[in-house]
Amino acid sequence: MPAKAFVCPRCLERFSLSAWQNAEGQRVPPPPRPSRWQRLTESFRAPEQTGTPQSTQFRAAMGDARRLSAVCPNGHRLPPDYLDRPTVVVGLVGLTGASKSTYLTVLLDLLYAGALAPLDISVEMDEESADRFELNYRQPLLVDKRQLPLTPLLLEEGQSPEPLTVVFRRTSRGTPERSMNVVFFDASGEQLYRKEDLGRFGKFLYVASSVIVVLSPGMFPGLASTADPGEASIGLARPTQMLVNVADLLRSARGLKKDAYLADVSASVILSKADKLRSRPDFPADALRDADLSPAALPRLFEEVRANSGRLVDFLENNGGSNLLTALLGRLPDPTVHAVSATGSEPESGHYPSITPRGVLDPLLVLLARHRFIPREGLELEQALAEWPQA
Protein backbone atom coordinates (compact mmCIF):
# COMPACT_ATOMS: atom_id res chain seq x y z
CA MET A 1 0.00 0.00 0.00
CA PRO A 2 1.60 3.36 -0.99
CA ALA A 3 2.51 5.79 1.77
CA LYS A 4 0.06 8.60 2.39
CA ALA A 5 1.26 11.94 0.99
CA PHE A 6 1.09 15.13 3.07
CA VAL A 7 1.77 18.79 2.25
CA CYS A 8 3.64 21.05 4.64
CA PRO A 9 1.58 24.24 5.27
CA ARG A 10 4.78 26.32 5.53
CA CYS A 11 7.06 25.27 2.67
CA LEU A 12 4.29 23.48 0.68
CA GLU A 13 6.57 20.52 0.05
CA ARG A 14 5.10 17.04 -0.22
CA PHE A 15 6.28 14.30 2.16
CA SER A 16 5.10 10.87 3.31
CA LEU A 17 6.79 10.48 6.70
CA SER A 18 6.99 13.20 9.35
CA ALA A 19 9.65 13.66 12.02
CA TRP A 20 9.03 14.81 15.59
CA GLN A 21 10.71 17.43 17.75
CA ASN A 22 10.37 18.80 21.28
CA ALA A 23 10.12 22.38 22.53
CA GLU A 24 13.92 22.81 22.25
CA GLY A 25 13.85 21.86 18.57
CA GLN A 26 15.52 18.50 19.16
CA ARG A 27 14.46 15.55 17.02
CA VAL A 28 12.80 12.83 19.08
CA PRO A 29 11.12 9.48 18.32
CA PRO A 30 7.44 9.72 17.40
CA PRO A 31 5.01 9.26 20.28
CA PRO A 32 3.43 5.80 20.49
CA ARG A 33 0.07 5.58 18.79
CA PRO A 34 -2.44 3.29 20.52
CA SER A 35 -3.82 0.49 18.40
CA ARG A 36 -7.50 0.29 17.52
CA TRP A 37 -7.89 -2.45 20.17
CA GLN A 38 -6.21 -0.28 22.82
CA ARG A 39 -8.48 2.65 22.03
CA LEU A 40 -11.53 0.38 22.20
CA THR A 41 -10.59 -1.15 25.58
CA GLU A 42 -9.18 2.02 27.18
CA SER A 43 -12.25 2.67 29.33
CA PHE A 44 -12.24 -0.92 30.68
CA ARG A 45 -8.55 -1.08 31.53
CA ALA A 46 -7.58 -1.16 35.20
CA PRO A 47 -5.28 1.70 36.25
CA GLU A 48 -1.62 0.84 36.76
CA GLN A 49 -0.56 0.77 40.42
CA THR A 50 3.19 1.36 39.99
CA GLY A 51 4.52 4.72 41.16
CA THR A 52 2.58 7.81 42.07
CA PRO A 53 -0.65 8.07 40.02
CA GLN A 54 -0.83 11.04 37.67
CA SER A 55 -4.08 12.74 36.85
CA THR A 56 -5.28 13.23 33.28
CA GLN A 57 -4.93 16.98 33.77
CA PHE A 58 -1.28 16.62 34.89
CA ARG A 59 -0.40 14.46 31.89
CA ALA A 60 -2.09 16.93 29.53
CA ALA A 61 -0.22 19.89 31.04
CA MET A 62 3.13 18.11 30.81
CA GLY A 63 2.43 17.16 27.21
CA ASP A 64 1.71 20.77 26.26
CA ALA A 65 4.81 21.98 28.10
CA ARG A 66 7.05 19.54 26.24
CA ARG A 67 5.40 20.73 23.00
CA LEU A 68 6.10 17.51 21.19
CA SER A 69 5.04 18.15 17.61
CA ALA A 70 5.34 16.69 14.14
CA VAL A 71 7.61 18.48 11.66
CA CYS A 72 8.04 18.22 7.91
CA PRO A 73 11.42 17.05 6.49
CA ASN A 74 12.47 20.73 6.25
CA GLY A 75 11.91 21.20 9.99
CA HIS A 76 8.67 23.21 9.89
CA ARG A 77 6.43 22.48 12.87
CA LEU A 78 3.01 21.19 11.83
CA PRO A 79 -0.21 22.35 13.52
CA PRO A 80 -1.73 19.96 16.08
CA ASP A 81 -3.48 16.98 14.46
CA TYR A 82 -2.64 18.39 11.02
CA LEU A 83 -1.72 14.94 9.67
CA ASP A 84 -5.06 13.48 10.76
CA ARG A 85 -7.08 15.75 8.45
CA PRO A 86 -7.29 15.98 4.65
CA THR A 87 -5.66 19.09 3.22
CA VAL A 88 -6.72 21.36 0.36
CA VAL A 89 -4.07 23.78 -0.91
CA VAL A 90 -5.63 26.89 -2.46
CA GLY A 91 -3.66 29.22 -4.71
CA LEU A 92 -4.97 32.75 -5.20
CA VAL A 93 -3.72 33.61 -8.67
CA GLY A 94 -3.76 37.06 -10.20
CA LEU A 95 -1.70 40.08 -11.17
CA THR A 96 -0.41 42.42 -8.49
CA GLY A 97 -3.15 44.91 -7.62
CA ALA A 98 -6.05 42.53 -8.34
CA SER A 99 -7.01 42.62 -4.61
CA LYS A 100 -6.06 39.04 -3.76
CA SER A 101 -4.79 39.92 -0.28
CA THR A 102 -7.76 42.21 0.38
CA TYR A 103 -10.18 39.46 -0.62
CA LEU A 104 -8.45 36.86 1.56
CA THR A 105 -8.37 39.20 4.56
CA VAL A 106 -12.07 40.01 4.37
CA LEU A 107 -12.96 36.36 3.73
CA LEU A 108 -11.10 35.09 6.80
CA ASP A 109 -12.52 37.85 8.98
CA LEU A 110 -16.05 36.91 7.91
CA LEU A 111 -15.33 33.28 8.75
CA TYR A 112 -14.16 34.24 12.24
CA ALA A 113 -17.31 36.32 12.64
CA GLY A 114 -19.36 33.16 12.13
CA ALA A 115 -20.41 33.57 8.51
CA LEU A 116 -20.60 29.78 8.04
CA ALA A 117 -22.25 29.05 11.39
CA PRO A 118 -25.65 28.51 9.66
CA LEU A 119 -23.99 25.54 7.94
CA ASP A 120 -22.65 24.23 11.29
CA ILE A 121 -19.10 25.15 10.23
CA SER A 122 -16.50 26.76 12.49
CA VAL A 123 -12.92 27.75 11.67
CA GLU A 124 -9.62 28.15 13.47
CA MET A 125 -6.02 28.89 12.54
CA ASP A 126 -2.73 27.56 13.76
CA GLU A 127 -0.84 29.92 16.08
CA GLU A 128 1.60 31.24 13.51
CA SER A 129 -1.04 31.86 10.83
CA ALA A 130 -3.27 33.64 13.37
CA ASP A 131 -0.44 35.97 14.43
CA ARG A 132 0.49 36.90 10.86
CA PHE A 133 -3.13 37.34 9.86
CA GLU A 134 -3.82 39.73 12.73
CA LEU A 135 -0.64 41.82 12.34
CA ASN A 136 -0.22 41.89 8.55
CA TYR A 137 -3.78 41.70 7.27
CA ARG A 138 -6.67 42.30 9.67
CA GLN A 139 -5.24 45.13 11.75
CA PRO A 140 -4.23 47.40 8.84
CA LEU A 141 -7.25 46.72 6.62
CA LEU A 142 -10.21 46.11 8.92
CA VAL A 143 -9.21 48.05 12.03
CA ASP A 144 -7.15 50.93 10.60
CA LYS A 145 -9.02 50.78 7.25
CA ARG A 146 -5.73 51.26 5.41
CA GLN A 147 -5.20 49.94 1.90
CA LEU A 148 -2.99 46.85 2.03
CA PRO A 149 0.40 47.16 0.35
CA LEU A 150 0.97 45.27 -2.88
CA THR A 151 2.21 41.71 -2.42
CA PRO A 152 5.96 41.72 -3.16
CA LEU A 153 7.26 39.55 -5.96
CA LEU A 154 9.17 36.41 -5.06
CA LEU A 155 12.53 37.79 -6.05
CA GLU A 156 14.78 34.89 -5.12
CA GLU A 157 14.78 31.35 -6.37
CA GLY A 158 13.41 28.91 -3.83
CA GLN A 159 11.28 31.45 -1.99
CA SER A 160 7.65 30.67 -1.38
CA PRO A 161 4.86 32.81 0.02
CA GLU A 162 3.78 32.66 3.63
CA PRO A 163 0.61 30.60 3.50
CA LEU A 164 -2.26 30.87 5.98
CA THR A 165 -3.60 27.58 7.35
CA VAL A 166 -7.25 27.38 8.36
CA VAL A 167 -9.00 24.37 9.91
CA PHE A 168 -12.65 23.95 8.95
CA ARG A 169 -14.84 21.88 11.28
CA ARG A 170 -18.40 20.79 10.51
CA THR A 171 -20.61 19.20 13.11
CA SER A 172 -24.17 18.16 12.34
CA ARG A 173 -26.53 16.80 14.94
CA GLY A 174 -26.18 13.04 15.24
CA THR A 175 -23.12 12.77 12.95
CA PRO A 176 -19.37 12.71 13.69
CA GLU A 177 -17.38 15.90 13.26
CA ARG A 178 -15.71 16.43 9.90
CA SER A 179 -12.59 18.57 9.61
CA MET A 180 -10.29 19.72 6.82
CA ASN A 181 -7.12 21.81 6.51
CA VAL A 182 -7.30 24.60 3.94
CA VAL A 183 -3.96 26.27 3.13
CA PHE A 184 -4.24 29.62 1.31
CA PHE A 185 -1.31 31.19 -0.53
CA ASP A 186 -0.97 34.23 -2.77
CA ALA A 187 0.64 33.49 -6.16
CA SER A 188 2.11 36.54 -7.88
CA GLY A 189 0.95 36.49 -11.51
CA GLU A 190 3.95 38.47 -12.75
CA GLN A 191 6.13 35.39 -12.19
CA LEU A 192 3.77 33.07 -14.03
CA TYR A 193 4.31 34.45 -17.53
CA ARG A 194 7.20 32.15 -18.43
CA LYS A 195 7.46 28.42 -17.82
CA GLU A 196 11.02 28.70 -16.48
CA ASP A 197 9.76 31.13 -13.83
CA LEU A 198 7.07 28.64 -12.83
CA GLY A 199 9.67 26.02 -12.03
CA ARG A 200 11.88 28.49 -10.14
CA PHE A 201 9.41 30.68 -8.25
CA GLY A 202 6.05 28.93 -8.53
CA LYS A 203 6.86 25.55 -7.04
CA PHE A 204 4.05 25.92 -4.51
CA LEU A 205 1.50 25.80 -7.37
CA TYR A 206 2.50 22.23 -8.16
CA VAL A 207 0.77 21.00 -4.98
CA ALA A 208 -2.34 23.18 -5.35
CA SER A 209 -5.62 21.29 -5.32
CA SER A 210 -7.70 24.44 -5.87
CA VAL A 211 -7.15 27.77 -7.62
CA ILE A 212 -9.03 31.03 -7.22
CA VAL A 213 -8.22 33.34 -10.12
CA VAL A 214 -8.70 37.02 -9.26
CA LEU A 215 -9.26 39.37 -12.22
CA SER A 216 -9.57 43.13 -11.93
CA PRO A 217 -12.23 44.65 -14.24
CA GLY A 218 -9.91 47.44 -15.37
CA MET A 219 -7.85 45.06 -17.51
CA PHE A 220 -10.77 44.43 -19.89
CA PRO A 221 -10.87 46.90 -22.82
CA GLY A 222 -14.55 47.72 -22.42
CA LEU A 223 -14.12 48.36 -18.68
CA ALA A 224 -11.04 50.59 -18.88
CA SER A 225 -12.91 53.43 -17.17
CA THR A 226 -12.85 51.38 -13.93
CA ALA A 227 -9.08 50.79 -14.05
CA ASP A 228 -6.84 51.77 -11.16
CA PRO A 229 -3.81 53.93 -12.04
CA GLY A 230 -1.57 52.01 -14.45
CA GLU A 231 -3.97 49.08 -14.75
CA ALA A 232 -5.44 49.93 -18.16
CA SER A 233 -1.99 49.64 -19.75
CA ILE A 234 -1.62 45.99 -18.73
CA GLY A 235 -3.85 44.59 -21.47
CA LEU A 236 -5.00 40.98 -21.69
CA ALA A 237 -1.96 39.26 -23.20
CA ARG A 238 -0.13 38.70 -19.92
CA PRO A 239 -3.12 37.58 -17.82
CA THR A 240 -4.11 35.19 -20.62
CA GLN A 241 -0.61 33.72 -20.70
CA MET A 242 -0.67 33.48 -16.91
CA LEU A 243 -3.86 31.39 -17.03
CA VAL A 244 -2.51 29.13 -19.79
CA ASN A 245 0.70 28.49 -17.86
CA VAL A 246 -1.13 27.78 -14.60
CA ALA A 247 -3.45 25.30 -16.34
CA ASP A 248 -0.49 23.55 -18.00
CA LEU A 249 1.37 23.45 -14.67
CA LEU A 250 -1.55 21.82 -12.84
CA ARG A 251 -1.64 19.09 -15.48
CA SER A 252 2.11 18.51 -15.67
CA ALA A 253 2.25 18.19 -11.86
CA ARG A 254 -0.17 15.27 -12.19
CA GLY A 255 1.47 13.70 -15.23
CA LEU A 256 -1.46 14.61 -17.48
CA LYS A 257 -1.55 15.76 -21.08
CA LYS A 258 -2.42 19.40 -21.78
CA ASP A 259 -5.96 18.55 -22.90
CA ALA A 260 -6.72 16.16 -20.00
CA TYR A 261 -9.48 16.97 -17.52
CA LEU A 262 -8.33 18.02 -14.02
CA ALA A 263 -10.66 15.83 -12.00
CA ASP A 264 -9.11 16.57 -8.59
CA VAL A 265 -8.76 20.36 -8.91
CA SER A 266 -11.44 22.97 -8.16
CA ALA A 267 -11.39 26.37 -9.85
CA SER A 268 -13.23 29.64 -9.29
CA VAL A 269 -12.79 33.03 -10.93
CA ILE A 270 -13.38 36.29 -9.07
CA LEU A 271 -14.21 39.53 -10.84
CA SER A 272 -12.90 41.79 -8.09
CA LYS A 273 -13.79 45.41 -7.30
CA ALA A 274 -17.25 44.74 -8.73
CA ASP A 275 -18.70 47.72 -6.83
CA LYS A 276 -17.17 49.87 -9.59
CA LEU A 277 -19.48 48.20 -12.13
CA ARG A 278 -22.84 48.82 -10.49
CA SER A 279 -23.59 51.94 -12.52
CA ARG A 280 -23.11 50.14 -15.84
CA PRO A 281 -26.43 49.13 -17.45
CA ASP A 282 -24.95 45.94 -18.94
CA PHE A 283 -23.59 44.66 -15.62
CA PRO A 284 -25.77 42.02 -13.90
CA ALA A 285 -25.89 43.94 -10.62
CA ASP A 286 -27.93 41.30 -8.80
CA ALA A 287 -24.99 38.88 -9.21
CA LEU A 288 -23.18 40.99 -6.60
CA ARG A 289 -25.05 39.82 -3.54
CA ASP A 290 -24.86 37.87 -0.28
CA ALA A 291 -27.13 34.86 -0.30
CA ASP A 292 -28.90 33.50 2.77
CA LEU A 293 -27.09 30.47 4.12
CA SER A 294 -28.68 27.30 5.43
CA PRO A 295 -28.22 23.61 4.63
CA ALA A 296 -31.62 23.50 2.95
CA ALA A 297 -30.86 26.57 0.82
CA LEU A 298 -27.51 25.32 -0.54
CA PRO A 299 -28.91 23.66 -3.72
CA ARG A 300 -30.74 26.86 -4.65
CA LEU A 301 -27.64 28.94 -3.88
CA PHE A 302 -25.48 26.82 -6.18
CA GLU A 303 -28.08 27.03 -8.93
CA GLU A 304 -27.88 30.83 -8.65
CA VAL A 305 -24.08 30.63 -8.69
CA ARG A 306 -24.20 28.76 -12.01
CA ALA A 307 -26.75 31.14 -13.51
CA ASN A 308 -24.81 34.23 -12.40
CA SER A 309 -21.58 32.69 -13.64
CA GLY A 310 -23.00 32.44 -17.15
CA ARG A 311 -24.26 36.02 -17.04
CA LEU A 312 -20.86 37.30 -15.89
CA VAL A 313 -19.10 35.39 -18.66
CA ASP A 314 -21.39 37.05 -21.21
CA PHE A 315 -20.71 40.45 -19.62
CA LEU A 316 -16.93 40.06 -19.79
CA GLU A 317 -17.02 38.66 -23.33
CA ASN A 318 -19.04 41.67 -24.46
CA ASN A 319 -16.39 43.95 -22.94
CA GLY A 320 -13.41 42.54 -24.81
CA GLY A 321 -12.63 39.44 -22.79
CA SER A 322 -13.65 36.73 -25.26
CA ASN A 323 -10.16 35.32 -25.81
CA LEU A 324 -9.26 35.29 -22.12
CA LEU A 325 -12.59 33.70 -21.18
CA THR A 326 -12.20 31.04 -23.88
CA ALA A 327 -8.77 30.13 -22.51
CA LEU A 328 -10.03 30.17 -18.94
CA LEU A 329 -13.16 28.10 -19.50
CA GLY A 330 -11.38 25.65 -21.77
CA ARG A 331 -8.31 24.98 -19.65
CA LEU A 332 -9.53 25.16 -16.04
CA PRO A 333 -11.87 22.43 -14.74
CA ASP A 334 -15.46 23.74 -14.88
CA PRO A 335 -14.73 27.12 -13.24
CA THR A 336 -17.46 29.29 -11.77
CA VAL A 337 -17.26 33.09 -12.16
CA HIS A 338 -18.20 35.36 -9.25
CA ALA A 339 -18.71 39.10 -8.83
CA VAL A 340 -17.01 40.18 -5.59
CA SER A 341 -16.45 43.45 -3.80
CA ALA A 342 -14.23 42.86 -0.78
CA THR A 343 -14.55 46.41 0.56
CA GLY A 344 -17.62 47.92 -1.12
CA SER A 345 -15.84 51.25 -1.60
CA GLU A 346 -12.74 52.78 -3.13
CA PRO A 347 -9.82 53.97 -0.99
CA GLU A 348 -9.35 57.70 -0.56
CA SER A 349 -5.72 58.70 0.04
CA GLY A 350 -4.93 55.11 1.02
CA HIS A 351 -7.86 54.73 3.45
CA TYR A 352 -11.30 53.18 3.01
CA PRO A 353 -14.24 55.31 4.20
CA SER A 354 -16.07 52.09 5.05
CA ILE A 355 -15.77 48.36 4.39
CA THR A 356 -18.92 46.54 3.30
CA PRO A 357 -18.07 43.26 1.56
CA ARG A 358 -20.39 41.68 -1.01
CA GLY A 359 -20.25 38.24 -2.64
CA VAL A 360 -17.14 37.15 -0.72
CA LEU A 361 -18.35 33.73 0.46
CA ASP A 362 -19.56 32.18 -2.81
CA PRO A 363 -16.12 31.16 -4.20
CA LEU A 364 -15.29 29.47 -0.88
CA LEU A 365 -18.61 27.62 -0.80
CA VAL A 366 -17.91 26.26 -4.29
CA LEU A 367 -14.48 25.12 -3.09
CA LEU A 368 -15.92 23.36 -0.03
CA ALA A 369 -18.58 21.66 -2.17
CA ARG A 370 -16.12 20.56 -4.86
CA HIS A 371 -13.96 18.95 -2.16
CA ARG A 372 -17.03 17.28 -0.63
CA PHE A 373 -16.95 19.09 2.68
CA ILE A 374 -20.53 20.33 2.16
CA PRO A 375 -23.25 18.97 -0.16
CA ARG A 376 -22.78 19.99 -3.80
CA GLU A 377 -26.29 19.44 -5.15
CA GLY A 378 -27.08 22.08 -7.77
CA LEU A 379 -23.43 22.79 -8.52
CA GLU A 380 -22.23 19.93 -10.67
CA LEU A 381 -21.95 20.53 -14.41
CA GLU A 382 -23.51 17.18 -15.37
CA GLN A 383 -26.67 17.97 -13.42
CA ALA A 384 -26.82 21.52 -14.80
CA LEU A 385 -26.53 20.23 -18.38
CA ALA A 386 -29.23 17.64 -17.78
CA GLU A 387 -31.60 20.37 -16.58
CA TRP A 388 -30.68 22.78 -19.40
CA PRO A 389 -33.67 23.39 -21.73
CA GLN A 390 -33.21 21.61 -25.04
CA ALA A 391 -33.66 23.56 -28.30
N, C-alpha and C positions, 0 to 999 in steps of 0.2 A: 504494500500500500504506500503510495507516495507521501512524503512528508508534507504537512500543511504549511502553506506559504503565508507569511505575515508581512506587513508593511510598517516600517518605523514612522511614527507621526512627526519626527523631527527631521531626519535626513531623507525620508521617503525611499529608503532602500529596502528591497525585498530580502527576507531571510526565512529560514525554516526552523532553526533552533536558537533560542534566546539564552543569554548568560544571566547571571545574577550577581548583584553587588550589595554591600551593606552601606550604612550611612557615611562611612569614611571613604567610599569609592573603591573598596577592595573587592575583588572577585571572590565569590564564595560558591559552594555547591548549591544546587537548586533545593528548595525546601521539599520535604517529602509530600507527595500527593496521596491522600487516602484512596484506597480502591473503592469501587462501587459497593462491595460487600461491607467494608468498614464504615462507609457513610450510612448504609442501611441499618447497621447494627449499633451505631454510635449511642443511641438513646437507651439501649438495653445493656450496655457494657458496664460492669462494676468498676467503680473508681479505683485507681491504683493506690496502695497503702504505703508505698515506699517514700520516705522523705516527708518534708512539710508540704501539705496540700496547697496548691495555688488556685486562686479563684479565676474564673473566666475573665473577669475584668482586669486582673493583674497580668494574665498572659496576653490579653489584647493590648494593654498599655506598653508592655515590654516589646511586643512585636512592632508597634508603631515607632517606638524609640529607636529600635535597631534599623528601621526603614529598609528592610530587605526588599529589594525590588528587581524586577526583570529589566534587562538592558538589551538593546540591539547589538549586533557585532561591532558597531562603531562606538559603543559605549553610551548611547543616549538612553536615559532612564525612561521606561515605559509607564504610562498611567496605570493605576491599580486595576487589575482584572482586564486590562486591555486585550490580552491574548485570548480571553474567553469569549469575546464578542466579534461578530463579523465587522469588517471595516470597508467603508466606501470612501475613496479618495476623490475629491471634487476639485477640479481646476477651473478657476475663474479666468477666462481668456478674453483679452481685448486690448486695444491700444491704450497707451497712457493717456489719462484724461477722460476715459469712458465711464468713470464713476464706479469701478469695481470695488475699491476699498470702502467707498461711501455706502454702496449697496450692502456689502457684507456686514458693516458696522450696524446699520439700521436693522438688518435681518436678525442678527444675533441679539440685539437689544430687545426686539419684539418677542423673541423666543423666551428670553429671561423674564419678560413681563407676562408670560403665560398665554401667548397667542395661540399655542396648540393645545392648551388645556381642554378645550371642548372635545378634542380627539383623544383625551386621556394620555397625552404625551407631555413629558417633562424633559428638560435638558440640563446638562451640567458640563463644565469644562475641567480639564486637568489644571493643576495649580499654575503651571508656567503659562499656559494659554490664557487663563483668566487674568493673570497679572499683565501680560502684554496687551490683551484686549482693553482692559480698563485704562492703562496709561497711554497707549498709542492710538487708540481708536475711539472708545466711548467718551472719555473725558474731553478731548478737544472738540469732537463733533457734536455730541448730544448734550454735554453740560455747558461747554464754553461757546457752542454753536459756531466754531471756527471751521473753515474749509480745510479738509485734510490735504496734506502735501501730496504731490504726485509720487507714486511708487517708484523708487529708484530702479534703474536697470541693473541686471545682474552682470556686473562688469568683469568679473573674474571667473575663469573656468573652474568648474567644480562647485561654485556657490549654488545654493538653493534658497528659496524664500523661507520665511518663518511661518510655517503652517499654524492654523488654529484647530485644535482637536475638541470636538463636541460629542458628548454621549447623549444619545436619544433613548429614552425609556418609555415604553408603552404598556400600561396595565389596564386591562379590561376586567370587569367583574366576572369572577369565576374562571379566569384563564391565567396561566403563568405570565410573568413579566417577560417582555421582549426588549432587547437592548441592541444598540448598534453604534459603532464609532463612525463619525463622519469627520474627515480631515479636509479642511478648506485651505487652498493655497492660491495665491495671486500670480498668474503667469503673464509676464510682460510681453505683449504682442510684438514689440519692436525687435525682439530676439527670436521671433518665429518666422521671419521672412525667408531665411536660407536654411537648407537642410543641415549644413555643417554646424550652424548655430544651435539647431535643435539638439544635436548630439552633445554639444559642449555645455550649453547653458540650460537646456530644457529637459534634463534627464528626469525630473520629477513627473513630467507628463507621461512618461512611459508606464507608470503605475496607476494612472488615473482611471477610475471606473465610471466617472461622470464628468461632463464638461458643461459649464454655463458660459455661453458666449455673450459678452456685453458689447452692444453696438450703440454708439452715440448717434442721434438723428442728424447732427450737423454734417456728417460725412456723406450723406446722400445728396445728389445734385439738386433735387427738387425741394430739399429741406435746408438749404444752405443758410437761409435767414435765421435758423435756430442755432447756428454753429457758435461755439465758444471761440475766443480769439485764437487764430492760427489753425483751427480745426477744419475750416472749409478747404484749405490748401492740401489736405491729406489725400483726398480722392479715394477711390474704391479699389485701386490696383493692389495696394499693400494689404488692406484687410482681407481681400479675396485670397491673396496668396497665403496669408496667415491661416485662414480656414482650411485651404487645401493641404497645407503642410501638417496642420494638427490632425486632420482626418487620416492622412497617410501615415503619420506617426502612430496613431492609435491602432491601426491595422498591422503595421510592421512589428509593433511590440507584442502582438499576439500571433505573429507568423502567418498573417492573412494576406491575400492578394488585395490590390487596391480597390477592386470592385466588390469585395466580399462584404456581407452584412455584419455589423458590429452588434452581435446579439447580447453581449454582457456590458454594454456601455449605454448610459442614459445621456441625453443631450437636451438642453433648453437654450433658448436665445432670448436675451433681454434687450428690448428697445428702451434704453435708459433716458432719463431727463424728459419723460413723456409729458410732464406738465407744460413744457414749452409748445406742445402741439395742440392743446385744447382749443385754441382759437381757430384752427384750420377746419374748414367745412368738410374736407375729405377724410379727416382723421376720425376713426371710430371711437369717440370719446368714452362711450360706456364700457370699452375694453379696459379702461384704467379705473379699476374699482377694487374694493375689498369685499370678498364674498363672505357670507355667513358660514361658519364652520360647525359641523356636527357630523358624526358618523353616517347618519341617514342622508345627509345632504351631499356627501362626497361624490356619488355618481353624477348628480346634476351639475356640481361644480366642474368636474372634469369634462362633461359635455360642453359647458360654456367655454372652458379653456380651449378645446379643439375648435369650436366655432370662432372664437375671438382670434385664435392663431391664424386661421385662414383669412380673416378680414385684415389682419395686420400684414400678412404676406402680400395681399393685393395692394394695400396702401403703400408699402415700401417699393413694390414693383412699379407702381404708377409714378413714383418719385425718383426713378432712375436706378433702382436697386435690383433690376431683373437678373443681371449676370451674377451678382453676389448671392442672391437668394437661390438661384438655380444650383450654384456650387454648394451652398449650405444645405439645402434640402436633399440634394443628391448624394452628398458624401457623409453627412452625419446621420445617425440612426434615428429616424422618425422624430426630428426635433419639434418641440412646441415653441411658439413665439409669444412673448409676453410684453405688454406695455407696463413699464414700472417708473414710478417717480419716488426715489428714496427720500427726498427732502420736501417735495411739494413746493419749493420756492427756489429762486436763484440767489446766490450769495451777493451781498453788497459790501464792497471793500473787504472781501475775505471772510465776511460773517453772514450767517443765515438769519433773516428776521424771524423765521419760525421753521419748524421741521414737522411736516405732516406727511408721512409716507403713504403711498398708494400702490397696491398691486405687488407688494414685496414678497408675500408668502407663496404665491402660485408656483413659481419655479421650484421652490423647495418641496412643495406638496407633490409635484410631478416626479421629482427625484425620489422621494420616499415611496411613492407608489411603484415606480419602475423597479425599485430594489426590494419590493414586496414587504415593506415595513408597515404600510397601510393598504387597504383594499384599493384596487386599481380599476374597478368597474367604471365604464364610461370613458376610459382613457385610451385603451388599446386600439391601434390602427385597424386591426382585423375586424373588430366589432363596429368601429365607425364606418368602415367601408361596407359592411353588411347592411347597415342601417341607412346608407346613402341612397337617396331616391334615384331610381333608374330612369334613364331617358326613354 
